[in-house]
Amino acid sequence: MDIVNYPPYRCERLKGKRRNEWSLRVKNTGYRIIFVPVDEEGKEIVRGDILRISSEITSILIKEVSNHYE
């Protein structure tokens, strides 16, 4: 199962200066994991909507874990 399609995590693209970053909300905790998909060499993948290419992504770079509402 792809994590981007797993309802409790709600994968969504961020906006503004973080437009190439994505977040996974950790159920009802208020926490979210900010990440970018990376290729085998660790370079960021910025090809638009990762939901369409999720089967190609094998690694992510976690940029931040935060409580979005604090």
CHARMM-style PDB file with segment names, atoms N, HN, CA, C and O in Angstrom:
ATOM      1  N   MET     1       0.846  -1.188   0.000  1.00  0.00      PROA
ATOM      2  CA  MET     1       0.000   0.000   0.000  1.00  0.00      PROA
ATOM      3  C   MET     1       0.886   1.244   0.000  1.00  0.00      PROA
ATOM      4  O   MET     1       1.819   1.342   0.797  1.00  0.00      PROA
ATOM      5  N   ASP     2       0.603   2.177  -0.874  1.00  0.00      PROA
ATOM      6  HN  ASP     2      -0.155   2.097  -1.522  1.00  0.00      PROA
ATOM      7  CA  ASP     2       1.318   3.446  -0.889  1.00  0.00      PROA
ATOM      8  C   ASP     2       0.876   4.297   0.289  1.00  0.00      PROA
ATOM      9  O   ASP     2      -0.319   4.429   0.554  1.00  0.00      PROA
ATOM     10  N   ILE     3       1.848   4.876   1.000  1.00  0.00      PROA
ATOM     11  HN  ILE     3       2.819   4.769   0.784  1.00  0.00      PROA
ATOM     12  CA  ILE     3       1.501   5.705   2.159  1.00  0.00      PROA
ATOM     13  C   ILE     3       0.732   6.953   1.733  1.00  0.00      PROA
ATOM     14  O   ILE     3      -0.074   7.471   2.506  1.00  0.00      PROA
ATOM     15  N   VAL     4       0.968   7.444   0.512  1.00  0.00      PROA
ATOM     16  HN  VAL     4       1.623   7.023  -0.116  1.00  0.00      PROA
ATOM     17  CA  VAL     4       0.241   8.642   0.066  1.00  0.00      PROA
ATOM     18  C   VAL     4      -1.243   8.381  -0.098  1.00  0.00      PROA
ATOM     19  O   VAL     4      -2.036   9.322  -0.141  1.00  0.00      PROA
ATOM     20  N   ASN     5      -1.628   7.128  -0.190  1.00  0.00      PROA
ATOM     21  HN  ASN     5      -0.985   6.364  -0.155  1.00  0.00      PROA
ATOM     22  CA  ASN     5      -3.041   6.780  -0.324  1.00  0.00      PROA
ATOM     23  C   ASN     5      -3.639   6.229   0.957  1.00  0.00      PROA
ATOM     24  O   ASN     5      -4.779   5.763   0.952  1.00  0.00      PROA
ATOM     25  N   TYR     6      -2.887   6.270   2.067  1.00  0.00      PROA
ATOM     26  HN  TYR     6      -1.961   6.648   2.072  1.00  0.00      PROA
ATOM     27  CA  TYR     6      -3.354   5.729   3.336  1.00  0.00      PROA
ATOM     28  C   TYR     6      -4.042   6.848   4.110  1.00  0.00      PROA
ATOM     29  O   TYR     6      -3.364   7.756   4.592  1.00  0.00      PROA
ATOM     30  N   PRO     7      -5.367   6.812   4.244  1.00  0.00      PROA
ATOM     31  CA  PRO     7      -6.147   7.939   4.767  1.00  0.00      PROA
ATOM     32  C   PRO     7      -5.668   8.579   6.075  1.00  0.00      PROA
ATOM     33  O   PRO     7      -5.700   9.806   6.164  1.00  0.00      PROA
ATOM     34  N   PRO     8      -5.227   7.833   7.095  1.00  0.00      PROA
ATOM     35  CA  PRO     8      -4.852   8.520   8.329  1.00  0.00      PROA
ATOM     36  C   PRO     8      -3.695   9.504   8.181  1.00  0.00      PROA
ATOM     37  O   PRO     8      -3.506  10.354   9.051  1.00  0.00      PROA
ATOM     38  N   TYR     9      -2.917   9.413   7.106  1.00  0.00      PROA
ATOM     39  HN  TYR     9      -3.070   8.723   6.398  1.00  0.00      PROA
ATOM     40  CA  TYR     9      -1.747  10.278   6.965  1.00  0.00      PROA
ATOM     41  C   TYR     9      -1.980  11.522   6.125  1.00  0.00      PROA
ATOM     42  O   TYR     9      -1.193  12.463   6.231  1.00  0.00      PROA
ATOM     43  N   ARG    10      -2.979  11.578   5.326  1.00  0.00      PROA
ATOM     44  HN  ARG    10      -3.618  10.814   5.240  1.00  0.00      PROA
ATOM     45  CA  ARG    10      -3.320  12.750   4.512  1.00  0.00      PROA
ATOM     46  C   ARG    10      -2.091  13.451   3.923  1.00  0.00      PROA
ATOM     47  O   ARG    10      -1.614  14.454   4.454  1.00  0.00      PROA
ATOM     48  N   CYS    11      -1.609  12.915   2.848  1.00  0.00      PROA
ATOM     49  HN  CYS    11      -1.997  12.100   2.416  1.00  0.00      PROA
ATOM     50  CA  CYS    11      -0.461  13.490   2.152  1.00  0.00      PROA
ATOM     51  C   CYS    11      -0.928  14.705   1.356  1.00  0.00      PROA
ATOM     52  O   CYS    11      -1.917  14.635   0.626  1.00  0.00      PROA
ATOM     53  N   GLU    12      -0.202  15.836   1.503  1.00  0.00      PROA
ATOM     54  HN  GLU    12       0.601  15.893   2.096  1.00  0.00      PROA
ATOM     55  CA  GLU    12      -0.583  17.030   0.761  1.00  0.00      PROA
ATOM     56  C   GLU    12       0.635  17.871   0.425  1.00  0.00      PROA
ATOM     57  O   GLU    12       1.619  17.902   1.164  1.00  0.00      PROA
ATOM     58  N   ARG    13       0.542  18.550  -0.705  1.00  0.00      PROA
ATOM     59  HN  ARG    13      -0.258  18.525  -1.305  1.00  0.00      PROA
ATOM     60  CA  ARG    13       1.623  19.429  -1.150  1.00  0.00      PROA
ATOM     61  C   ARG    13       1.527  20.753  -0.405  1.00  0.00      PROA
ATOM     62  O   ARG    13       0.434  21.283  -0.205  1.00  0.00      PROA
ATOM     63  N   LEU    14       2.680  21.285   0.006  1.00  0.00      PROA
ATOM     64  HN  LEU    14       3.568  20.855  -0.156  1.00  0.00      PROA
ATOM     65  CA  LEU    14       2.703  22.579   0.669  1.00  0.00      PROA
ATOM     66  C   LEU    14       2.699  23.689  -0.376  1.00  0.00      PROA
ATOM     67  O   LEU    14       2.847  23.430  -1.571  1.00  0.00      PROA
ATOM     68  N   LYS    15       2.531  24.914   0.080  1.00  0.00      PROA
ATOM     69  HN  LYS    15       2.411  25.124   1.050  1.00  0.00      PROA
ATOM     70  CA  LYS    15       2.390  26.049  -0.835  1.00  0.00      PROA
ATOM     71  C   LYS    15       3.467  27.093  -0.578  1.00  0.00      PROA
ATOM     72  O   LYS    15       4.250  26.983   0.365  1.00  0.00      PROA
ATOM     73  N   GLY    16       3.489  28.099  -1.429  1.00  0.00      PROA
ATOM     74  HN  GLY    16       2.853  28.188  -2.195  1.00  0.00      PROA
ATOM     75  CA  GLY    16       4.415  29.210  -1.269  1.00  0.00      PROA
ATOM     76  C   GLY    16       5.862  28.782  -1.442  1.00  0.00      PROA
ATOM     77  O   GLY    16       6.186  28.016  -2.350  1.00  0.00      PROA
ATOM     78  N   LYS    17       6.738  29.283  -0.562  1.00  0.00      PROA
ATOM     79  HN  LYS    17       6.474  29.905   0.175  1.00  0.00      PROA
ATOM     80  CA  LYS    17       8.161  28.967  -0.699  1.00  0.00      PROA
ATOM     81  C   LYS    17       8.465  27.502  -0.383  1.00  0.00      PROA
ATOM     82  O   LYS    17       9.582  27.041  -0.617  1.00  0.00      PROA
ATOM     83  N   ARG    18       7.493  26.775   0.141  1.00  0.00      PROA
ATOM     84  HN  ARG    18       6.586  27.149   0.331  1.00  0.00      PROA
ATOM     85  CA  ARG    18       7.666  25.347   0.425  1.00  0.00      PROA
ATOM     86  C   ARG    18       6.951  24.481  -0.613  1.00  0.00      PROA
ATOM     87  O   ARG    18       6.635  23.325  -0.332  1.00  0.00      PROA
ATOM     88  N   ARG    19       6.695  25.016  -1.796  1.00  0.00      PROA
ATOM     89  HN  ARG    19       6.952  25.956  -2.023  1.00  0.00      PROA
ATOM     90  CA  ARG    19       5.875  24.336  -2.799  1.00  0.00      PROA
ATOM     91  C   ARG    19       6.451  23.014  -3.291  1.00  0.00      PROA
ATOM     92  O   ARG    19       5.706  22.196  -3.832  1.00  0.00      PROA
ATOM     93  N   ASN    20       7.741  22.776  -3.125  1.00  0.00      PROA
ATOM     94  HN  ASN    20       8.346  23.440  -2.686  1.00  0.00      PROA
ATOM     95  CA  ASN    20       8.329  21.495  -3.526  1.00  0.00      PROA
ATOM     96  C   ASN    20       8.393  20.507  -2.371  1.00  0.00      PROA
ATOM     97  O   ASN    20       8.969  19.427  -2.502  1.00  0.00      PROA
ATOM     98  N   GLU    21       7.804  20.875  -1.245  1.00  0.00      PROA
ATOM     99  HN  GLU    21       7.336  21.753  -1.139  1.00  0.00      PROA
ATOM    100  CA  GLU    21       7.771  19.998  -0.077  1.00  0.00      PROA
ATOM    101  C   GLU    21       6.360  19.445   0.106  1.00  0.00      PROA
ATOM    102  O   GLU    21       5.378  20.009  -0.377  1.00  0.00      PROA
ATOM    103  N   TRP    22       6.295  18.336   0.811  1.00  0.00      PROA
ATOM    104  HN  TRP    22       7.092  17.877   1.203  1.00  0.00      PROA
ATOM    105  CA  TRP    22       5.034  17.647   1.062  1.00  0.00      PROA
ATOM    106  C   TRP    22       4.902  17.385   2.548  1.00  0.00      PROA
ATOM    107  O   TRP    22       5.899  17.384   3.270  1.00  0.00      PROA
ATOM    108  N   SER    23       3.690  17.164   3.010  1.00  0.00      PROA
ATOM    109  HN  SER    23       2.880  17.164   2.424  1.00  0.00      PROA
ATOM    110  CA  SER    23       3.506  16.817   4.420  1.00  0.00      PROA
ATOM    111  C   SER    23       2.615  15.591   4.549  1.00  0.00      PROA
ATOM    112  O   SER    23       1.715  15.345   3.745  1.00  0.00      PROA
ATOM    113  N   LEU    24       2.906  14.847   5.583  1.00  0.00      PROA
ATOM    114  HN  LEU    24       3.637  15.047   6.236  1.00  0.00      PROA
ATOM    115  CA  LEU    24       2.049  13.743   6.008  1.00  0.00      PROA
ATOM    116  C   LEU    24       1.562  14.112   7.393  1.00  0.00      PROA
ATOM    117  O   LEU    24       2.370  14.302   8.301  1.00  0.00      PROA
ATOM    118  N   ARG    25       0.271  14.214   7.569  1.00  0.00      PROA
ATOM    119  HN  ARG    25      -0.386  14.060   6.831  1.00  0.00      PROA
ATOM    120  CA  ARG    25      -0.279  14.500   8.895  1.00  0.00      PROA
ATOM    121  C   ARG    25      -0.412  13.188   9.645  1.00  0.00      PROA
ATOM    122  O   ARG    25      -0.934  12.207   9.116  1.00  0.00      PROA
ATOM    123  N   VAL    26       0.056  13.179  10.863  1.00  0.00      PROA
ATOM    124  HN  VAL    26       0.480  13.977  11.293  1.00  0.00      PROA
ATOM    125  CA  VAL    26       0.051  11.962  11.667  1.00  0.00      PROA
ATOM    126  C   VAL    26      -1.263  11.884  12.428  1.00  0.00      PROA
ATOM    127  O   VAL    26      -1.388  12.356  13.558  1.00  0.00      PROA
ATOM    128  N   LYS    27      -2.220  11.281  11.778  1.00  0.00      PROA
ATOM    129  HN  LYS    27      -2.118  10.898  10.860  1.00  0.00      PROA
ATOM    130  CA  LYS    27      -3.574  11.064  12.275  1.00  0.00      PROA
ATOM    131  C   LYS    27      -4.125  12.310  12.945  1.00  0.00      PROA
ATOM    132  O   LYS    27      -4.104  13.380  12.337  1.00  0.00      PROA
ATOM    133  N   ASN    28      -4.616  12.214  14.165  1.00  0.00      PROA
ATOM    134  HN  ASN    28      -4.634  11.345  14.659  1.00  0.00      PROA
ATOM    135  CA  ASN    28      -5.243  13.349  14.856  1.00  0.00      PROA
ATOM    136  C   ASN    28      -4.343  13.949  15.926  1.00  0.00      PROA
ATOM    137  O   ASN    28      -4.839  14.527  16.892  1.00  0.00      PROA
ATOM    138  N   THR    29      -3.021  13.821  15.770  1.00  0.00      PROA
ATOM    139  HN  THR    29      -2.618  13.351  14.984  1.00  0.00      PROA
ATOM    140  CA  THR    29      -2.095  14.302  16.789  1.00  0.00      PROA
ATOM    141  C   THR    29      -1.740  15.770  16.632  1.00  0.00      PROA
ATOM    142  O   THR    29      -1.237  16.381  17.575  1.00  0.00      PROA
ATOM    143  N   GLY    30      -1.989  16.352  15.462  1.00  0.00      PROA
ATOM    144  HN  GLY    30      -2.398  15.856  14.696  1.00  0.00      PROA
ATOM    145  CA  GLY    30      -1.558  17.713  15.181  1.00  0.00      PROA
ATOM    146  C   GLY    30      -0.156  17.758  14.597  1.00  0.00      PROA
ATOM    147  O   GLY    30       0.282  18.803  14.115  1.00  0.00      PROA
ATOM    148  N   TYR    31       0.555  16.632  14.636  1.00  0.00      PROA
ATOM    149  HN  TYR    31       0.199  15.784  15.027  1.00  0.00      PROA
ATOM    150  CA  TYR    31       1.908  16.585  14.094  1.00  0.00      PROA
ATOM    151  C   TYR    31       1.882  16.305  12.607  1.00  0.00      PROA
ATOM    152  O   TYR    31       0.973  15.661  12.084  1.00  0.00      PROA
ATOM    153  N   ARG    32       2.914  16.813  11.941  1.00  0.00      PROA
ATOM    154  HN  ARG    32       3.652  17.336  12.366  1.00  0.00      PROA
ATOM    155  CA  ARG    32       3.076  16.505  10.532  1.00  0.00      PROA
ATOM    156  C   ARG    32       4.553  16.306  10.231  1.00  0.00      PROA
ATOM    157  O   ARG    32       5.425  16.873  10.890  1.00  0.00      PROA
ATOM    158  N   ILE    33       4.808  15.492   9.228  1.00  0.00      PROA
ATOM    159  HN  ILE    33       4.099  15.031   8.694  1.00  0.00      PROA
ATOM    160  CA  ILE    33       6.159  15.218   8.766  1.00  0.00      PROA
ATOM    161  C   ILE    33       6.312  15.924   7.426  1.00  0.00      PROA
ATOM    162  O   ILE    33       5.584  15.636   6.476  1.00  0.00      PROA
ATOM    163  N   ILE    34       7.267  16.854   7.355  1.00  0.00      PROA
ATOM    164  HN  ILE    34       7.859  17.089   8.126  1.00  0.00      PROA
ATOM    165  CA  ILE    34       7.535  17.579   6.122  1.00  0.00      PROA
ATOM    166  C   ILE    34       8.660  16.843   5.400  1.00  0.00      PROA
ATOM    167  O   ILE    34       9.695  16.547   5.996  1.00  0.00      PROA
ATOM    168  N   PHE    35       8.455  16.551   4.119  1.00  0.00      PROA
ATOM    169  HN  PHE    35       7.614  16.792   3.636  1.00  0.00      PROA
ATOM    170  CA  PHE    35       9.463  15.786   3.394  1.00  0.00      PROA
ATOM    171  C   PHE    35       9.521  16.186   1.932  1.00  0.00      PROA
ATOM    172  O   PHE    35       8.630  16.853   1.406  1.00  0.00      PROA
ATOM    173  N   VAL    36      10.600  15.756   1.295  1.00  0.00      PROA
ATOM    174  HN  VAL    36      11.324  15.215   1.722  1.00  0.00      PROA
ATOM    175  CA  VAL    36      10.731  15.850  -0.155  1.00  0.00      PROA
ATOM    176  C   VAL    36      11.146  14.474  -0.660  1.00  0.00      PROA
ATOM    177  O   VAL    36      11.947  13.797  -0.016  1.00  0.00      PROA
ATOM    178  N   PRO    37      10.613  14.054  -1.800  1.00  0.00      PROA
ATOM    179  CA  PRO    37      11.068  12.792  -2.379  1.00  0.00      PROA
ATOM    180  C   PRO    37      12.455  12.996  -2.982  1.00  0.00      PROA
ATOM    181  O   PRO    37      12.750  14.063  -3.523  1.00  0.00      PROA
ATOM    182  N   VAL    38      13.307  11.973  -2.889  1.00  0.00      PROA
ATOM    183  HN  VAL    38      13.068  11.107  -2.450  1.00  0.00      PROA
ATOM    184  CA  VAL    38      14.659  12.050  -3.448  1.00  0.00      PROA
ATOM    185  C   VAL    38      14.932  10.828  -4.317  1.00  0.00      PROA
ATOM    186  O   VAL    38      14.308   9.778  -4.162  1.00  0.00      PROA
ATOM    187  N   ASP    39      15.880  10.993  -5.236  1.00  0.00      PROA
ATOM    188  HN  ASP    39      16.387  11.846  -5.362  1.00  0.00      PROA
ATOM    189  CA  ASP    39      16.266   9.866  -6.077  1.00  0.00      PROA
ATOM    190  C   ASP    39      17.373   9.060  -5.390  1.00  0.00      PROA
ATOM    191  O   ASP    39      17.705   9.313  -4.231  1.00  0.00      PROA
ATOM    192  N   GLU    40      17.938   8.094  -6.108  1.00  0.00      PROA
ATOM    193  HN  GLU    40      17.669   7.888  -7.049  1.00  0.00      PROA
ATOM    194  CA  GLU    40      18.953   7.216  -5.534  1.00  0.00      PROA
ATOM    195  C   GLU    40      20.209   7.961  -5.103  1.00  0.00      PROA
ATOM    196  O   GLU    40      20.946   7.488  -4.237  1.00  0.00      PROA
ATOM    197  N   GLU    41      20.460   9.133  -5.705  1.00  0.00      PROA
ATOM    198  HN  GLU    41      19.861   9.518  -6.408  1.00  0.00      PROA
ATOM    199  CA  GLU    41      21.640   9.934  -5.379  1.00  0.00      PROA
ATOM    200  C   GLU    41      21.354  10.973  -4.303  1.00  0.00      PROA
ATOM    201  O   GLU    41      22.244  11.739  -3.933  1.00  0.00      PROA
ATOM    202  N   GLY    42      20.135  11.010  -3.801  1.00  0.00      PROA
ATOM    203  HN  GLY    42      19.412  10.388  -4.101  1.00  0.00      PROA
ATOM    204  CA  GLY    42      19.769  11.973  -2.771  1.00  0.00      PROA
ATOM    205  C   GLY    42      19.343  13.329  -3.298  1.00  0.00      PROA
ATOM    206  O   GLY    42      19.173  14.265  -2.517  1.00  0.00      PROA
ATOM    207  N   LYS    43      19.166  13.456  -4.608  1.00  0.00      PROA
ATOM    208  HN  LYS    43      19.303  12.696  -5.242  1.00  0.00      PROA
ATOM    209  CA  LYS    43      18.718  14.721  -5.191  1.00  0.00      PROA
ATOM    210  C   LYS    43      17.197  14.789  -5.136  1.00  0.00      PROA
ATOM    211  O   LYS    43      16.504  13.801  -5.378  1.00  0.00      PROA
ATOM    212  N   GLU    44      16.698  15.971  -4.815  1.00  0.00      PROA
ATOM    213  HN  GLU    44      17.261  16.774  -4.618  1.00  0.00      PROA
ATOM    214  CA  GLU    44      15.250  16.154  -4.692  1.00  0.00      PROA
ATOM    215  C   GLU    44      14.537  15.929  -6.020  1.00  0.00      PROA
ATOM    216  O   GLU    44      15.011  16.353  -7.075  1.00  0.00      PROA
ATOM    217  N   ILE    45      13.404  15.264  -5.953  1.00  0.00      PROA
ATOM    218  HN  ILE    45      13.019  14.920  -5.097  1.00  0.00      PROA
ATOM    219  CA  ILE    45      12.547  15.071  -7.120  1.00  0.00      PROA
ATOM    220  C   ILE    45      11.486  16.165  -7.067  1.00  0.00      PROA
ATOM    221  O   ILE    45      10.691  16.210  -6.128  1.00  0.00      PROA
ATOM    222  N   VAL    46      11.466  17.032  -8.050  1.00  0.00      PROA
ATOM    223  HN  VAL    46      12.112  16.995  -8.813  1.00  0.00      PROA
ATOM    224  CA  VAL    46      10.508  18.145  -8.063  1.00  0.00      PROA
ATOM    225  C   VAL    46       9.671  18.117  -9.338  1.00  0.00      PROA
ATOM    226  O   VAL    46       9.444  19.152  -9.964  1.00  0.00      PROA
ATOM    227  N   ARG    47       9.220  16.938  -9.710  1.00  0.00      PROA
ATOM    228  HN  ARG    47       9.405  16.098  -9.201  1.00  0.00      PROA
ATOM    229  CA  ARG    47       8.463  16.773 -10.955  1.00  0.00      PROA
ATOM    230  C   ARG    47       6.967  16.914 -10.739  1.00  0.00      PROA
ATOM    231  O   ARG    47       6.199  16.095 -11.243  1.00  0.00      PROA
ATOM    232  N   GLY    48       6.546  17.895 -10.030  1.00  0.00      PROA
ATOM    233  HN  GLY    48       7.169  18.560  -9.620  1.00  0.00      PROA
ATOM    234  CA  GLY    48       5.107  18.107  -9.889  1.00  0.00      PROA
ATOM    235  C   GLY    48       4.463  17.229  -8.839  1.00  0.00      PROA
ATOM    236  O   GLY    48       4.986  17.069  -7.737  1.00  0.00      PROA
ATOM    237  N   ASP    49       3.345  16.673  -9.186  1.00  0.00      PROA
ATOM    238  HN  ASP    49       2.920  16.803 -10.082  1.00  0.00      PROA
ATOM    239  CA  ASP    49       2.500  15.948  -8.246  1.00  0.00      PROA
ATOM    240  C   ASP    49       3.054  14.557  -7.942  1.00  0.00      PROA
ATOM    241  O   ASP    49       3.004  13.672  -8.796  1.00  0.00      PROA
ATOM    242  N   ILE    50       3.581  14.355  -6.730  1.00  0.00      PROA
ATOM    243  HN  ILE    50       3.622  15.073  -6.036  1.00  0.00      PROA
ATOM    244  CA  ILE    50       4.157  13.051  -6.381  1.00  0.00      PROA
ATOM    245  C   ILE    50       3.095  11.977  -6.244  1.00  0.00      PROA
ATOM    246  O   ILE    50       3.408  10.787  -6.276  1.00  0.00      PROA
ATOM    247  N   LEU    51       1.858  12.378  -6.092  1.00  0.00      PROA
ATOM    248  HN  LEU    51       1.603  13.345  -6.066  1.00  0.00      PROA
ATOM    249  CA  LEU    51       0.804  11.376  -5.993  1.00  0.00      PROA
ATOM    250  C   LEU    51       0.713  10.568  -7.287  1.00  0.00      PROA
ATOM    251  O   LEU    51       0.319   9.402  -7.268  1.00  0.00      PROA
ATOM    252  N   ARG    52       1.074  11.184  -8.397  1.00  0.00      PROA
ATOM    253  HN  ARG    52       1.394  12.131  -8.413  1.00  0.00      PROA
ATOM    254  CA  ARG    52       1.042  10.485  -9.689  1.00  0.00      PROA
ATOM    255  C   ARG    52       2.254   9.590  -9.903  1.00  0.00      PROA
ATOM    256  O   ARG    52       2.173   8.606 -10.638  1.00  0.00      PROA
ATOM    257  N   ILE    53       3.382   9.919  -9.265  1.00  0.00      PROA
ATOM    258  HN  ILE    53       3.448  10.718  -8.667  1.00  0.00      PROA
ATOM    259  CA  ILE    53       4.603   9.135  -9.469  1.00  0.00      PROA
ATOM    260  C   ILE    53       5.019   8.393  -8.204  1.00  0.00      PROA
ATOM    261  O   ILE    53       6.173   7.981  -8.086  1.00  0.00      PROA
ATOM    262  N   SER    54       4.111   8.220  -7.271  1.00  0.00      PROA
ATOM    263  HN  SER    54       3.174   8.555  -7.367  1.00  0.00      PROA
ATOM    264  CA  SER    54       4.465   7.630  -5.972  1.00  0.00      PROA
ATOM    265  C   SER    54       5.095   6.251  -6.095  1.00  0.00      PROA
ATOM    266  O   SER    54       5.919   5.882  -5.259  1.00  0.00      PROA
ATOM    267  N   SER    55       4.734   5.491  -7.102  1.00  0.00      PROA
ATOM    268  HN  SER    55       4.065   5.792  -7.781  1.00  0.00      PROA
ATOM    269  CA  SER    55       5.319   4.156  -7.254  1.00  0.00      PROA
ATOM    270  C   SER    55       6.788   4.220  -7.659  1.00  0.00      PROA
ATOM    271  O   SER    55       7.505   3.229  -7.516  1.00  0.00      PROA
ATOM    272  N   GLU    56       7.251   5.368  -8.162  1.00  0.00      PROA
ATOM    273  HN  GLU    56       6.669   6.172  -8.278  1.00  0.00      PROA
ATOM    274  CA  GLU    56       8.646   5.539  -8.556  1.00  0.00      PROA
ATOM    275  C   GLU    56       9.525   6.005  -7.399  1.00  0.00      PROA
ATOM    276  O   GLU    56      10.748   5.890  -7.475  1.00  0.00      PROA
ATOM    277  N   ILE    57       8.934   6.520  -6.345  1.00  0.00      PROA
ATOM    278  HN  ILE    57       7.941   6.613  -6.283  1.00  0.00      PROA
ATOM    279  CA  ILE    57       9.700   7.094  -5.237  1.00  0.00      PROA
ATOM    280  C   ILE    57      10.093   5.990  -4.268  1.00  0.00      PROA
ATOM    281  O   ILE    57       9.249   5.241  -3.775  1.00  0.00      PROA
ATOM    282  N   THR    58      11.393   5.904  -4.008  1.00  0.00      PROA
ATOM    283  HN  THR    58      12.078   6.512  -4.409  1.00  0.00      PROA
ATOM    284  CA  THR    58      11.880   4.874  -3.090  1.00  0.00      PROA
ATOM    285  C   THR    58      12.439   5.456  -1.806  1.00  0.00      PROA
ATOM    286  O   THR    58      12.618   4.729  -0.829  1.00  0.00      PROA
ATOM    287  N   SER    59      12.722   6.770  -1.788  1.00  0.00      PROA
ATOM    288  HN  SER    59      12.576   7.360  -2.582  1.00  0.00      PROA
ATOM    289  CA  SER    59      13.290   7.406  -0.599  1.00  0.00      PROA
ATOM    290  C   SER    59      12.719   8.806  -0.433  1.00  0.00      PROA
ATOM    291  O   SER    59      12.302   9.448  -1.398  1.00  0.00      PROA
ATOM    292  N   ILE    60      12.712   9.261   0.811  1.00  0.00      PROA
ATOM    293  HN  ILE    60      13.051   8.740   1.594  1.00  0.00      PROA
ATOM    294  CA  ILE    60      12.329  10.644   1.092  1.00  0.00      PROA
ATOM    295  C   ILE    60      13.359  11.247   2.034  1.00  0.00      PROA
ATOM    296  O   ILE    60      14.037  10.533   2.773  1.00  0.00      PROA
ATOM    297  N   LEU    61      13.467  12.560   1.998  1.00  0.00      PROA
ATOM    298  HN  LEU    61      12.917  13.140   1.397  1.00  0.00      PROA
ATOM    299  CA  LEU    61      14.313  13.307   2.916  1.00  0.00      PROA
ATOM    300  C   LEU    61      13.376  14.037   3.865  1.00  0.00      PROA
ATOM    301  O   LEU    61      12.609  14.902   3.442  1.00  0.00      PROA
ATOM    302  N   ILE    62      13.435  13.695   5.142  1.00  0.00      PROA
ATOM    303  HN  ILE    62      14.059  12.993   5.486  1.00  0.00      PROA
ATOM    304  CA  ILE    62      12.578  14.364   6.127  1.00  0.00      PROA
ATOM    305  C   ILE    62      13.229  15.683   6.497  1.00  0.00      PROA
ATOM    306  O   ILE    62      14.370  15.716   6.956  1.00  0.00      PROA
ATOM    307  N   LYS    63      12.499  16.766   6.296  1.00  0.00      PROA
ATOM    308  HN  LYS    63      11.572  16.740   5.923  1.00  0.00      PROA
ATOM    309  CA  LYS    63      13.019  18.101   6.561  1.00  0.00      PROA
ATOM    310  C   LYS    63      12.593  18.624   7.925  1.00  0.00      PROA
ATOM    311  O   LYS    63      13.283  19.452   8.521  1.00  0.00      PROA
ATOM    312  N   GLU    64      11.453  18.140   8.420  1.00  0.00      PROA
ATOM    313  HN  GLU    64      10.893  17.468   7.935  1.00  0.00      PROA
ATOM    314  CA  GLU    64      10.931  18.681   9.675  1.00  0.00      PROA
ATOM    315  C   GLU    64       9.838  17.769  10.214  1.00  0.00      PROA
ATOM    316  O   GLU    64       9.074  17.174   9.455  1.00  0.00      PROA
ATOM    317  N   VAL    65       9.779  17.671  11.531  1.00  0.00      PROA
ATOM    318  HN  VAL    65      10.400  18.155  12.148  1.00  0.00      PROA
ATOM    319  CA  VAL    65       8.648  17.041  12.213  1.00  0.00      PROA
ATOM    320  C   VAL    65       8.170  18.083  13.214  1.00  0.00      PROA
ATOM    321  O   VAL    65       8.930  18.507  14.084  1.00  0.00      PROA
ATOM    322  N   SER    66       6.921  18.493  13.094  1.00  0.00      PROA
ATOM    323  HN  SER    66       6.303  18.148  12.387  1.00  0.00      PROA
ATOM    324  CA  SER    66       6.454  19.573  13.957  1.00  0.00      PROA
ATOM    325  C   SER    66       4.986  19.408  14.290  1.00  0.00      PROA
ATOM    326  O   SER    66       4.238  18.712  13.604  1.00  0.00      PROA
ATOM    327  N   ASN    67       4.597  20.080  15.377  1.00  0.00      PROA
ATOM    328  HN  ASN    67       5.205  20.646  15.934  1.00  0.00      PROA
ATOM    329  CA  ASN    67       3.186  20.174  15.711  1.00  0.00      PROA
ATOM    330  C   ASN    67       2.676  21.410  14.988  1.00  0.00      PROA
ATOM    331  O   ASN    67       2.982  22.539  15.370  1.00  0.00      PROA
ATOM    332  N   HSD    68       1.919  21.189  13.971  1.00  0.00      PROA
ATOM    333  HN  HSD    68       1.671  20.272  13.660  1.00  0.00      PROA
ATOM    334  CA  HSD    68       1.459  22.250  13.072  1.00  0.00      PROA
ATOM    335  C   HSD    68       0.643  23.318  13.798  1.00  0.00      PROA
ATOM    336  O   HSD    68       0.574  24.456  13.334  1.00  0.00      PROA
ATOM    337  N   TYR    69       0.037  22.977  14.908  1.00  0.00      PROA
ATOM    338  HN  TYR    69       0.094  22.053  15.285  1.00  0.00      PROA
ATOM    339  CA  TYR    69      -0.881  23.902  15.575  1.00  0.00      PROA
ATOM    340  C   TYR    69      -0.301  24.542  16.825  1.00  0.00      PROA
ATOM    341  O   TYR    69      -1.031  25.199  17.568  1.00  0.00      PROA
ATOM    342  N   GLU    70       0.989  24.371  17.078  1.00  0.00      PROA
ATOM    343  HN  GLU    70       1.583  23.838  16.475  1.00  0.00      PROA
ATOM    344  CA  GLU    70       1.603  25.028  18.246  1.00  0.00      PROA
ATOM    345  C   GLU    70       2.192  26.351  17.872  1.00  0.00      PROA
ATOM    346  OT1 GLU    70       2.749  27.043  18.725  1.00  0.00      PROA
TER     347      GLU     70
END
